[in-house]
Amino acid sequence: MSIVTGLGLPSFVFIFGDIINSFAGNDILEAVRPMCLEFVIIGIAIWITSYLYYALLVSMAERVG
């Protein structure tokens, strides 16, 4: 889970680059809308995986302790 969380944050950089490139066209809103949806999906995935990572870490620490 920590690997997925760690890979999720740098993925925002690649999508942000696509958003910057989409400003060259005429219809900016239609070009940016799918990328904003990708931001939301990646954000939700990071939130879920980071919660699972923390929960599993706490569970393991309780068992070790």
N, C-alpha and C positions, 0 to 999 in steps of 0.2 A: 504494500500500500504506500509505503514511503517513496518508492521509486516512481509510482504513477503520479503521486502528488508532486514530486520533484520535476517530473517531465512536463507536467501540466502548465506550470508557470512560464517556462521559456517559450511554450507554444503560442502564448499571446503575442510575442514579438513578431512571429511570422504572419499572423493574421493582421496585426497592426500595419505591417508593411504592405499587405494587400489593400487595406483601407486607404493608405496614403496614395497608392498607385491608382485607386479608383477615382480620385479627385480630378483626373485628367479628362474624364468623359463629360457628356452633357447632363445625363440623368444621374446625379450623385446619390440621391436617396434610394433609388432602385438598386444601385450597385453596392451600397453599404449595408442594406437591410439583411441579406443573407449572412454577412460577416458578423453583424451584431448578434444574430441568432447563434452563430458558432461561439462567440464570446460567452453567451449565457450558458450554452451546453457545457463548454469546458469549465466554466466557473462552478456549475452545479456538480460536475464530476469531481473537481478538485475538493469541493466542500465535503462530498460524501466519502471520498477516499481518505481525506485528512481526518475525518471523524473516525473512520474505521481504524486507521493507523493509530490514533491516540487511544481508542478503546482497547485495541489489542495490546498496545504497549502497557497500559495500566493493568490489564488483566494478567499479563506476564509478570509485571512487577509485584503484584499481590501474591502470586504463586511463589515467586522467588523469596519474597519477604516472609 
